[in-house]
């Protein structure tokens, strides 16, 4: 049940960002589904893989691949779908707790939260990079 709530919340969070960025009405729902998909993949991978880094990496790569496929189908730039799809993966909570611990002068806890934030951020960037590199290699091979 908790996973369903998280997935629904990921959808709503992505929907909020899609509306905030002023996406056209026809792109809002597919962009929001991308956020739901990326969080679903993250939850699944976090149960199958031992590392949060790898789970987030796979989820962000799936988000980019979803965005690329949708961009082709809807004839629009992939960025329209990538940003809302990756939003649920952004480590806002751990960043907040890291800063809160710094203010409270609990530097050991701040370091732990900071490392988690860095790990998630690097995983998002690496997953996006791998997916885009895969797409580029595939495109070059086809031509």
Secondary structure by P-SEA (a helix, b strand, c coil): caaaaaaaaaaaaaaaaaaaacccccaaaaaaaaaaaaaaaaaaaaaccccaaaaaaaaaaaaaaaaaaaaaaaccccccccccccccccaaaaaaaaaaaaaacaaaaaaaaaaaaaaaaaaaaaaaaaaaaaaaaaaaaac
